[in-house]
Amino acid sequence: MKLQSGGSLIELMIVIAIIAILTCVFIPMYSSFLQKSYRQQARINLLQLSHSMERIAIISGSYPTQRPDPPSSAAQLPYQFIYTFKDNSFDIQALPIGAQITDECGTLTLSSKGTRGVLSAQWPVSLCW
């Protein structure tokens, strides 16, 4: 009697099918996790920018009319930070770019009054902030 070493073609196809199914499940979960973590960091950066502008306003008596330096972590995010200066107030937006465009929360906003919002979002503010 001769012993077989190794596996059959059927066994190999079953293993490949299992790997393909697991890949189809985990890749969307991973990209969703990445979007959520980038969104969290963008919220943190919006709050840091707002706080730095408030500190400038406390020292100088008015909000700055030019954009402050963004936090160092902002350069690594798939977000672009947009500033709007009005009559002694400001609005900051975190506009998603690249792969983050498909995020359900869209553009995150923060005003000088502390109002948090979203633009072009599929989800409500309470889920995004």
GIMOWO-V63007 format. One record per pair of residues at least 4 apart in sequence whose ideal C-beta (glycine too) atoms are under 7 Angstrom apart, sorted by the first residue. I is the first residue (numbers start at 1). GAP is how many residues later the second one is. If there is no record, write none. Layout:
<<I:GAP> <I:GAP>>
This chain:
<<7:4> <7:5> <9:4> <10:4> <11:4> <12:4> <13:4> <14:4> <15:4> <16:4> <17:4> <18:4> <19:4> <20:4> <21:4> <22:4> <23:4> <25:4> <26:4> <27:4> <28:4> <29:4> <30:4> <31:4> <32:4> <33:4> <34:4> <35:4> <35:65> <35:68> <36:4> <37:4> <38:4> <38:39> <38:40> <38:62> <39:4> <39:64> <39:66> <40:4> <41:4> <41:32> <41:36> <42:4> <42:35> <42:37> <42:52> <42:66> <43:4> <43:65> <43:86> <44:4> <45:4> <45:25> <45:26> <45:28> <45:29> <45:36> <46:4> <46:46> <46:48> <46:62> <46:64> <47:4> <48:4> <48:23> <49:4> <49:19> <49:21> <49:32> <49:43> <50:4> <50:42> <50:60> <51:4> <52:4> <52:16> <53:4> <53:10> <53:11> <53:15> <53:37> <54:4> <55:4> <56:4> <56:7> <56:8> <57:5> <57:6> <62:26> <63:22> <63:25> <63:26> <63:27> <63:49> <64:4> <65:20> <67:16> <70:4> <70:11> <73:4> <74:7> <78:18> <78:19> <78:20> <78:21> <78:22> <79:15> <79:16> <79:17> <79:18> <79:21> <80:15> <80:17> <81:11> <81:13> <82:11> <82:13> <83:7> <83:9> <84:6> <84:7> <85:5> <89:22> <89:23> <90:22> <91:18> <91:20> <92:18> <93:14> <93:15> <93:16> <94:13> <94:14> <95:12> <96:4> <96:5> <96:7> <96:10> <96:11> <97:4> <104:17> <104:18> <104:19> <105:13> <105:16> <105:18> <105:23> <106:12> <106:13> <106:14> <106:15> <107:11> <107:12> <107:13> <108:10> <108:20> <109:8> <109:9> <109:10> <110:6> <111:4> <116:9> <116:13> <117:8> <118:7> <118:10> <121:7> <123:4> <123:5> <125:4>>
